[in-house]
Structures are given as structure tokens and as C-alpha cells.
Amino acid sequence: MNKFETKFFSKYIPEWQEIKWVIHVHFIKIFSKLFLWMSLWLFLPTFLYYVSVRLQEFINFMYFEIYLIIIFIKFIYDIFDWYNDVWILTNIWIVKLNWKLFKTITESVTYDKIEWLEVQQWWLYDKMLRKWNLIIHKMWDDILLLENSSNPYKWVNKIETASEEATVEEIPDDKFDIIMDALWWVVENYLDRKMTKSEKQREIERAIEEIELNKWTLDLR
């Protein structure tokens, strides 16, 4: 993945996460859409306008230019919309980005919540282009769908690799020391009311030893 994508999509994920891969929709989706638009709304109107004198008399050239500018803006918007229809794979979870001009929707799933992955293909045309639907099945029959994904089996392998590498974030040492100090104070005050001084000291030492042996599995209930 290039540096531009890392910087461009980083605003959609927390700062403490690392982007590993970005899965785009197949380029044929935007290519076919733009080809249709350019044929019907750009090339054909332009051709008719320049070959028809009556049409030129009826429509002022300035208005026709405005029309072409609007079509151009529409093209740019469609390209940007296609580019932002992605799955962002981080070291912790997968984010589905659905970008629109006035609204951006994100859905996410952590790797441990993935039940299984599915790849769908409907037509021989899709197989030739290596264009498939990629589906993540989550718990409670919920899904995350990326339509018209390119090279889906490559991304299935990437997701499986990322899932194996994903680890729960450990508590930093400085935060652990703060927790330890707080627990010492709680235990000491509790035992103050229940035991003698010698019994209290033994219980505190035993409790702290158990906590230190299980440093990353603190039970704060």
C-alpha cells in the first residue's frame, strides 16, 4: 500500500491504529459508469450541438459551457465516490467506508468477531474480470459487504493473516503502576477494617503478588 492511501484514509480510523491494506472496488465499475455517462451526456450532446446550426441558435454557447462544466463535476464526483468505497484493514479491525458528498458512513468489525468469509460471483463476465462480492459474516447473522471487489481471494488471505496477527493492546507500564497503586490503597483500606496489622500486611503482600503474576489479566470487578 502506498503512502498516499495511508495518509488519505487515516482520518477514518483512530490514531493509535495502523492501516495495513485498503481494499478497493474493481475499477471496471467506475469505468463502465463513466463510459455510459460520457457517451450519453458528453459526446453525443457535443456532437449534436456542433453539427446542428438550429441547436446552436436555440442554446447559447455560454449555457452549453455551463452544462459541460456540470458534467465534468459529476465525473469527478463519481471517481471520488468510487475511490472512497473501500474496506480499510487495520491491525485491530476492518472498517467499511461509504462516502457521500454530505454524509459519510463507516461500519467496523474486529477480527475476533468475524465468523466466516464468503465470496460471491454471479456471471461469467465477473469471473473473466476477477470481480466478486466479498462478504464478512459477523455474529448474529450480520454481514459486511463489499460489492465488486477485485482479486477477492487475495484479500481473503490478507484478512486471515491480519486476524492471526491481531492482538489485544497491552496496558502500558505507567498505567499499570497507577492501577497497582490504586489497588494497594483499596486493599489496605478494606483490610484496615477487617484485620490486625500483621494479618493485614500478609494479606496485602499476598494480593499484590497475585496481581503481579497476572499483570495483563487484571480483574477490576
Secondary structure as the mmCIF struct_conf table of DSSP 4:
data_model
#
loop_
_struct_conf.conf_type_id
_struct_conf.id
_struct_conf.beg_label_comp_id
_struct_conf.beg_label_asym_id
_struct_conf.beg_label_seq_id
_struct_conf.end_label_comp_id
_struct_conf.end_label_asym_id
_struct_conf.end_label_seq_id
HELX_RH_AL_P HELX_RH_AL_P1 LYS A 3 PHE A 9
HELX_RH_3T_P HELX_RH_3T_P1 SER A 10 TYR A 12
BEND BEND1 ILE A 13 ILE A 13
TURN_TY1_P TURN_TY1_P1 GLU A 15 TRP A 16
BEND BEND2 GLN A 17 GLN A 17
STRN STRN1 ILE A 19 HIS A 24
STRN STRN2 VAL A 25 VAL A 25
HELX_LH_PP_P HELX_LH_PP_P1 HIS A 26 HIS A 26
HELX_RH_AL_P HELX_RH_AL_P2 PHE A 27 MET A 38
HELX_RH_PI_P HELX_RH_PI_P1 SER A 39 PHE A 43
HELX_RH_AL_P HELX_RH_AL_P3 LEU A 44 VAL A 51
HELX_RH_AL_P HELX_RH_AL_P4 VAL A 53 PHE A 58
BEND BEND3 ILE A 59 ILE A 59
HELX_RH_AL_P HELX_RH_AL_P5 PHE A 61 TYR A 83
TURN_TY1_P TURN_TY1_P2 ASN A 84 ASN A 84
STRN STRN3 VAL A 86 THR A 90
BEND BEND4 ASN A 91 ILE A 92
STRN STRN4 TRP A 93 TRP A 99
BEND BEND5 LEU A 101 PHE A 102
STRN STRN5 THR A 104 THR A 110
HELX_RH_3T_P HELX_RH_3T_P2 TYR A 111 LYS A 113
STRN STRN6 ILE A 114 GLN A 120
HELX_RH_AL_P HELX_RH_AL_P6 LEU A 124 LEU A 129
TURN_TY1_P TURN_TY1_P3 ARG A 130 ARG A 130
STRN STRN7 LYS A 131 LYS A 138
HELX_RH_3T_P HELX_RH_3T_P3 MET A 139 ASP A 141
STRN STRN8 ILE A 143 SER A 150
BEND BEND6 ASN A 151 ASN A 151
HELX_RH_AL_P HELX_RH_AL_P7 PRO A 152 GLU A 165
HELX_LH_PP_P HELX_LH_PP_P2 VAL A 168 PRO A 172
HELX_RH_AL_P HELX_RH_AL_P8 ASP A 173 ASP A 192
TURN_TY1_P TURN_TY1_P4 ARG A 193 LYS A 194
BEND BEND7 MET A 195 MET A 195
HELX_RH_AL_P HELX_RH_AL_P9 LYS A 197 LEU A 213
TURN_TY1_P TURN_TY1_P5 ASN A 214 TRP A 216
#
